[in-house]
Amino acid sequence: METRKKIIIGGLGALTPVIMNLLVVDFQVLLLKITFWATLGYVIRIIILFYLGGLVAFLHKDENTPFKIFELGIVAPALITALLNAANIETPKLPAEAGGNPSGSIISTPLAYGQTTPKEEPKTFSLPEETRTQQIWRGLTGSSPKNVWYVIVGSHLKLEDAERQVQQIAQEKKGFRAEVYAPYGENPYHAVVIGANLTHKQAQQLQQRAIAAGFPKDTYLWTFPK
């Protein structure tokens, strides 16, 4: 069999795990935020895996059966894809750490204060901004952003109540900066957030410091639901 043909068959074999992984894992990562640079990174990944599949086929000079060459092309890309997926496994979420407001969790009652501060528009829960390099890396490795966690110390149906809690935190001067976040998705509660766009470890540490400083014991972590 011609060397060129063997390389093409091996490369096509390499694309098999890529396609399967795209349907199961990678498509979800790319959908986080589809950008030109993330797509470029993914294309580079496909080219590299195709090359590896062709290289493996080329090195088996004595093999001329098309089906076996195709199988040989699958091996290296499948192994690399499995390793990338294993490296990108996220820390399991605790039941109260994902989604909206947990049942009975820190829904504060209206508070009253003698002085007010200028109102700011509520912030919105959003994925962190990525540099071009980070976008390419996401497409290339299938990794998703890790700094997607928030620390929430209060949840209120009324915006005014959330703003009052922010004022109270500012007046107590415990070294924490609180901000109001608008309801996310179908969750009707305005959140009072003291930490945004953190890694899971950073969020846990801030949560522990906040509780030790006198914040509600059911201060919880939140991240974007799957």
C-alpha positions in Angstrom: 0.0 0.0 0.0 1.2 3.5 -0.8 2.6 5.4 2.1 0.3 8.4 1.4 -2.7 6.2 1.5 -1.7 4.6 4.8 -1.2 8.0 6.4 -4.6 9.2 5.2 -6.3 6.0 6.5 -4.5 6.4 9.9 -5.4 10.0 10.0 -9.1 9.2 9.4 -8.9 6.6 12.2 -7.6 9.4 14.5 -10.7 11.5 13.7 -13.0 8.8 15.1 -12.4 9.5 18.8 -12.3 13.3 18.0 -15.8 13.1 16.5 -17.2 11.0 19.4 -15.6 13.3 22.0 -17.0 16.4 20.2 -20.5 15.0 20.5 -20.1 14.0 24.2 -17.7 16.6 25.8 -16.1 19.2 23.6 -19.3 20.6 22.1 -20.4 21.6 25.6 -17.1 23.3 26.2 -17.2 25.2 22.9 -20.8 26.3 23.6 -19.7 28.0 26.8 -18.6 30.9 24.5 -18.1 30.2 20.8 -15.3 32.4 19.5 -13.0 32.5 16.5 -10.0 31.8 18.7 -11.6 28.9 20.6 -12.6 27.3 17.2 -9.1 27.9 15.9 -7.7 26.1 18.9 -10.0 23.1 18.3 -8.9 23.0 14.6 -5.3 22.9 15.7 -6.1 20.0 18.0 -7.7 18.1 15.1 -4.7 18.7 12.9 -2.3 17.4 15.6 -4.4 14.3 16.3 -4.7 13.6 12.5 -1.0 13.9 12.2 -0.4 11.5 15.1 -2.8 8.9 13.6 -1.0 9.2 10.3 2.4 8.9 12.0 1.4 5.7 13.8 0.1 4.2 10.5 3.4 5.2 8.8 5.6 3.6 11.4 3.8 0.3 11.0 5.5 -0.3 7.6 4.6 -4.0 7.5 0.9 -3.5 7.9 -1.1 -3.2 4.7 -4.7 -4.1 5.8 -6.8 -0.9 5.6 -9.0 -1.8 8.5 -6.0 -2.6 10.8 -4.3 0.7 9.7 -7.6 2.5 10.6 -7.5 0.9 14.0 -3.9 1.8 14.6 -4.7 5.4 13.8 -7.3 5.5 16.5 -5.0 4.4 19.4 -2.8 7.5 20.1 -5.6 10.1 19.6 -8.0 8.1 21.8 -5.4 7.9 24.5 -4.6 11.6 24.4 -8.3 12.5 24.3 -8.9 10.4 27.4 -6.1 12.0 29.2 -7.4 15.5 28.4 -10.9 14.6 29.6 -9.5 13.2 32.8 -7.5 16.4 33.4 -10.6 18.5 32.9 -12.9 16.7 35.4 -14.4 19.3 37.7 -14.6 19.2 41.5 -18.0 17.6 42.3 -20.6 20.1 43.4 -22.3 19.8 46.8 -26.1 19.8 46.6 -26.3 23.4 47.9 -23.6 24.8 45.6 -25.2 24.7 42.2 -28.3 26.2 40.7 -30.5 28.7 42.4 -31.4 29.5 46.0 -31.4 26.4 48.2 -34.6 25.8 50.1 -34.7 28.0 53.2 -31.3 29.5 52.6 -30.5 33.0 53.8 -33.6 34.8 52.6 -33.3 37.9 54.6 -36.2 40.0 55.9 -36.4 43.7 55.0 -33.9 45.9 56.9 -34.1 49.6 57.7 -31.3 52.2 57.8 -31.1 55.9 58.5 -28.8 56.7 55.6 -28.6 55.5 52.0 -25.9 55.3 49.4 -26.2 55.9 45.6 -27.8 52.9 44.0 -26.0 50.9 41.4 -27.4 48.7 38.7 -27.4 45.0 39.8 -24.6 43.0 38.2 -25.2 39.9 36.2 -23.8 36.4 36.6 -21.5 35.9 33.6 -18.5 33.8 32.5 -15.1 35.4 33.0 -13.5 37.2 30.1 -10.9 35.2 28.3 -7.7 36.4 26.5 -7.0 35.1 23.0 -4.5 32.7 24.4 -7.0 31.3 26.9 -9.6 30.9 24.1 -7.2 29.0 22.0 -6.2 26.8 24.9 -9.8 26.0 25.6 -10.4 24.9 22.1 -7.1 23.0 22.0 -7.4 21.1 25.3 -11.2 21.1 25.9 -10.7 22.8 29.3 -13.3 25.1 30.7 -12.8 28.1 32.9 -12.3 27.3 36.5 -13.0 30.7 38.0 -16.8 30.4 37.7 -17.8 30.3 41.4 -19.6 33.0 43.5 -20.0 33.3 47.2 -23.6 34.4 48.2 -24.5 35.7 51.6 -28.1 36.7 51.0 -31.0 36.1 48.6 -34.0 38.4 48.3 -37.1 38.6 46.2 -37.1 42.4 46.3 -34.2 44.4 44.9 -34.5 47.0 47.7 -33.9 44.3 50.3 -30.8 43.1 48.6 -29.5 46.7 48.4 -30.1 47.2 52.1 -28.1 44.2 53.0 -25.2 45.5 50.9 -25.4 48.8 52.8 -25.4 46.9 56.1 -22.3 45.0 55.1 -20.5 48.2 54.0 -21.4 49.8 57.4 -20.2 46.9 59.4 -16.8 47.2 57.7 -15.7 43.6 58.1 -13.4 43.8 55.1 -15.9 42.3 52.7 -17.3 44.0 49.6 -20.8 43.0 48.7 -22.7 43.6 45.5 -26.2 42.9 44.2 -26.6 40.4 41.4 -29.7 40.2 39.3 -31.8 37.0 39.2 -30.3 34.3 37.0 -32.4 32.2 34.6 -35.7 31.2 36.3 -34.4 31.9 39.8 -36.4 35.0 41.1 -34.0 36.0 43.8 -31.6 38.9 43.8 -28.3 37.6 45.3 -25.9 39.5 47.6 -22.5 38.4 46.4 -19.2 38.9 48.3 -16.9 37.0 45.8 -17.2 36.6 42.1 -15.4 34.7 39.3 -13.4 32.6 41.8 -12.0 29.1 41.6 -13.8 26.5 43.7 -10.9 26.5 46.2 -10.9 30.3 46.5 -14.7 30.4 46.9 -14.5 27.8 49.7 -11.8 29.8 51.5 -13.9 33.0 51.2 -17.0 31.2 52.4 -15.2 30.0 55.5 -13.8 33.4 56.3 -17.2 35.0 55.9 -18.9 32.6 58.2 -16.1 33.1 60.8 -16.6 36.9 60.5 -20.3 36.6 61.4 -22.1 36.0 58.1 -24.9 33.5 58.0 -23.8 29.9 58.4 -25.7 29.0 55.3 -23.6 31.3 53.1 -23.2 29.2 50.0 -21.3 28.8 46.8 -23.0 29.1 43.4 -21.8 28.3 39.9 -23.5 28.1 36.5 -25.9 25.1 36.3 -25.1 22.5 33.7 
